[in-house]
């Protein structure tokens, strides 16, 4: 659905990406909005602060989010943020798109060489 003409025919509010990875390009909580770059090459999407909860309102450029994107009035718009990855090393290893619980119980643990590693606790 990368075709702008096809997207203009889609009703506003229709979800086009149910669970997609995107990188925050800009976010200003005082202004109440930002923009994200979608990983699949779709156009950048508008990120309103109203879709964030209190723990997520300190997004910074470079943070990776997993979100749902819908057709907006002027451009694609983020309608839900499922998970925020503040891991500076890239994609969250413990997140499985489409499953409830966000990171799936993954935790960050330091190893002997003091590097971060995502691990799953024993069940």
C-alpha positions, 0 to 999 in steps of 0.5 A, spaced: 500 500 500 505 504 498 501 507 492 499 514 494 493 514 489 491 508 492 492 510 499 488 516 498 482 512 496 482 508 503 478 511 508 481 515 514 482 511 520 483 504 516 489 501 519 494 499 513 500 496 518 498 492 524 504 491 527 510 494 524 517 497 526 519 504 525 524 509 527 523 515 531 526 521 526 523 527 531 519 527 537 517 534 541 513 532 547 511 540 548 509 540 541 505 534 541 507 530 535 513 527 531 515 523 525 517 516 524 521 512 519 517 506 517 522 500 516 518 497 510 520 503 506 513 506 506 512 514 507 514 517 514 508 517 519 505 522 523 506 520 531 501 524 535 503 524 543 496 522 544 497 515 542 503 514 547 502 513 554 506 516 560 512 511 560 513 513 552 512 520 552 520 521 552 521 518 545 528 521 542 530 520 535 533 513 534 528 510 538 525 504 535 518 503 536 513 497 534 506 500 532 500 500 528 499 505 522 493 508 519 491 512 513 491 519 516 488 526 513 494 528 510 499 522 511 500 516 514 499 516 522 501 512 528 494 510 531 498 505 537 504 504 540 505 497 542 513 497 544 518 502 545 525 499 544 531 504 547 536 498 546 542 502 542 544 496 539 538 495 534 532 491 534 529 488 540 531 481 541 525 479 545 519 482 542 515 478 537 510 482 533 502 480 534 503 477 541 501 480 547 506 482 553 511 486 549 517 484 550 515 477 551 518 476 558 525 478 555 530 481 560 537 485 559 542 482 563 550 484 563 555 478 561 562 477 564 564 482 558 559 488 561 555 488 554 548 488 554 544 481 552 537 480 551 535 473 555 529 470 557 528 467 564 527 460 565 520 458 566 
